[in-house]
Amino acid sequence: MEPSASLRKLEEALSAHYGWAMSRSAREKVGTAVTRKAARVRLAPDEYCQLAAGSESEMLSLVEEAAAGETHFFREPQQFAHLRGEVLPALAAGASPDRRVRIWSAACSTGEEAYSLAIACDQITPAEGKARVEVFATDVRNRALLEASRARYHLPALRLADAETRGRYFVHTGGTPDAPLSGNYTVTPDIRRRVTFRRVNLLDAVFWKGVSERFDLIVCTNLLLHLHGAAVRQMVGRLGSALREGGHLMVAPAEGSLVEHSRLRLVKDAPSFFRKIT
């Protein structure tokens, strides 16, 4: 069924403000979110669409409901193997007392990716010579960032973390004799201190004015696939400008073909890693 004129207007506003490509699945999610929100505020769906299309706060409220997705720690094992084996050791070796390793989890969702990066950095450096690592983590959704700041997860989110990793980097509470692995797994304070969360709309040009050539590694996974073509090109350009020379961009395996940039070169035999060249 074709969307109503008011829903199309809202979709256009979401595309302009957040860069969303209105695929069939995106339309379904937006439609479901509109139905819920309209019922909550006691408006007809078309009336609510007209209201939301002109309200940044209402659009953000819809994004909170429509953009939620499932994630977990160390989501792409092959990519994390490359990070631990190649990228992170090189960054740690180049660190100095006056130069920190700066990593950005650009679409961090509920925090699993950002904490995975901080843990991976800790795993590859010796205890007596830890590189100073800062993980900057951003997402557009307030609810996701609130969960991320709590750093409390259930076992399914840690399904790719072995027992040693769970024991070293998480505090387990709430298990029972019948279900010893149930309960909560809270990220340890030493890892949490390395991660800073901030709400950011990555389509906001004002944000990008202060991030030129600041990061050694940018991880931006499962975002480009959900943007329309113009937003993808803009995003890749801005991510490239935010990298230091020699820095790396990591995208999801399905997103590698979307990265087109004159100074970003695909790393040979690396799963969707790009290196910034001169």
N, C-alpha and C positions, 0 to 999 in steps of 0.2 A: 504494500500500500504506500502511495506517495505521501511524504510528509506535508503537513499543512503549511500555508504561507508563513505563519508565525513561527512554526518550528524551524523552517528553512532559514528564517531571519536569525534565529538563535544559533543555529549551526554555523552560519556565516560569521556571527560575532565570536563564537568559540574558535573558529579557524583563524580569524584575524588576531585574536588576543593571545591564543595559546599555540597556534600553528597546527592544530589538529587536522588530519585528513579524515573526512567523514566517510569512512568505510561502512559496510553494512553492519559490522559488529559495533563500531563506534556509535552509529545511529541508534542501534538497539539499546545500548547502554545509556545514551543521552535520553532517549524516549522513556526508559524505565525511571531514570532519575527525575525527569520532569513530572511524571505521573505521581511519584512519591512526594515531591516537594509541593506540587500544586494541591494535593490533598491535605498536606500539613498546614498550608497557609489559607486553605479554603477558597481556592480560585479554580476556575476552569483551566484545563491545560493550556489552551490558546492564550488566555489572559496572562497566565504565568510566564509563558514564553515571551510575550511582549514586554513584561516587566523585567525578566532576567536578561534579555538582549541588551537592555540599556543600563544594567547595574553590574558593576564589577564584582561587588560582594556576592550577588546572587549567582553570577557565573562561577565564581570560586566555589560556592556552595555546591553547585552541580559537579564541578571537577572533583570535589572531595568524594562524591558518590560514584561518579562514572569512571574515574581513572584508576581506581584501586585494582591492583593485580597481585598475583601470588609470586613470592620470591623466597629465597633461602640462602643460607651461608654457602660460600664457595660454589656459586651456582653453575659456573662453567669450569669443570675440573681441568680441562686441557689448557684453558687460558690461565688459570691460577698456577698450573705447573710451569708455564712459561714465565709468569711473573716471578715465581720463587727461583727458577733456575737461571734466568737471564736478566730481566729488567730490574728487579729490586736489588739484587747484589751489586749491580753496576751503580745504581743510585746511592746505595749505602757506602760504596767505596769512594764515591766522589763527594760525600758529605764532609763538612768540616765544622769546627765550633761556631763559626759565624755564618754557616750556610746550612739550612735545614732542608730535608727532603719534603717537598710539598706535593701532595696528591689531592686530586679532586674527584669525588664521586658525584657526578653532575646531576643524576636523577636517582637519588638514594632510596626513595620509597621509605620503608619502615626501618632502615638502618642496617640490614644484614650485609649489604655490599660494602658499606663504609667500614664496619667493624671487621669484615673479612680481610679488607686491605690492611688495616692496622695490625691484625693478627699475623698476616703473611709477612709483613715487615719485621715483626718481632721474631718470627720463626727463622728468618734467614740471617740474622746478625747475632754474633756472640754476646753473651750476657755482659762481659766486661767492656764491650765497645759498641753499645747500642747507638745507631744513628738517630739523630733527632728528627722525628717524623711528625708531620702535621697532616691530618686528613680533613679536608674541607668537604662537607657533605650538604647538598642542596636538594630541595624538592619544592614543588608548588603547593603541596597539600599540608595544611596545618595538622590534621589528625595523624597523618603518617609521621610527621616530624615529632609529634608528642610521643607516639609509640617508640620511635627511634631513640629519643632522649631517655626513655625509661629503661631501654636496653634489656628487656625481659622477654624471653621467647620460650616456646614449647618445642619438644623434641623434633617434630616434623621439620622445623626450620633448620635443625642441625643434622639432618640426615646424611649429609656429606662430610660431616666432621667426625673424625675417629675419636675413640675414647680418650686418648692422650690429649687431644686438642680440647675436648669438652672439659676434661679435668683441670687443664692448665689455665684456660681462658674464660671459664664460666663458673659461677657459683650455683650449685644445684640445690633447690629447696622444694619441699612439698611432695616428694616421692613417698610411696607407701610400700610395705613389705610385699604386697601382691603385685604392685606395679612400680618397681624401683626406679624406672626411668621416666616416670610421669612427673608432673609438677613443672616448675619454672627453671629456666636456665638464664641467669643474669650475667651479662658481660662484666668481667673484672674491672675494678677502678683504674688500673694502670692502662688498660686498653681504652677505656672510655675517655680518659683524659687526653688522648691523642686525637679525638674526633670532635669537630665543631660543626653543629648543624645550623642551617639558616634557610628561611623560606625565600625562594627565588622563583620568579617566572622567567624562564630562560629566553622568552621572546621579548623581554623588556630591555630595550636598547640602553637605558640608563645604567643598569647593572653592569654591563660589559665595559663601561668606560674605565673601570678600575682594575681590570684583570689581565691586562696585556703582559704576555711573557712571564707569567708568575709561577707556572706549574711544571713539575718534572714529569708527572704522569696524570693524565685525565682518563677516567673511566666513565664512559657514557653508553650504557647498554640498554637495549630495548626501549629507546626513545625515538630514534630516527625513523623506525618503521611506522610510527604512529603520526608522523608529520606529513603535511603536504609538500610537494616538490620545492616550492619557493622557500618554505621554512627549513627544509633539509639543507639546501644550499647555504642559506644564511647561518644555520647552526654550525655546519662543518667549518665555514669560514671563521666564525667566532671562536670555536674550539681550537682551531689551528693557531689563531692569534694569541690565545691564552697560554700556549705551550712555550716553554723555553726552547731555544735551539738545541736539538738533540733529544728533546723530550718525546714521550710516547703517548699516543691516543689509542685506547682500547675500546672497541665497540662490540656488540653482540655478533656471533658468527654469521647470522643472517643479514647483518647490516653492512658488511664490508664493501659490497658493491655500491653503496650509497655515498661512500667517502670519496669525493673528488676535490682535490686541493693541490695547487701548484707546489706547495712546500711539504706535503705529507706523502711519504712513500711507504707502500705496503712492505712490511718486514718479511723477508723470505722465510718460509717454513714456520711462520708464527700465525696463530689463529686470530685473524682480524686485529692485528696490531699495526699501527702506522707510526713512523718516526719523522720528526720535523727536521728538514734539511735546510741548508743555507739558501 
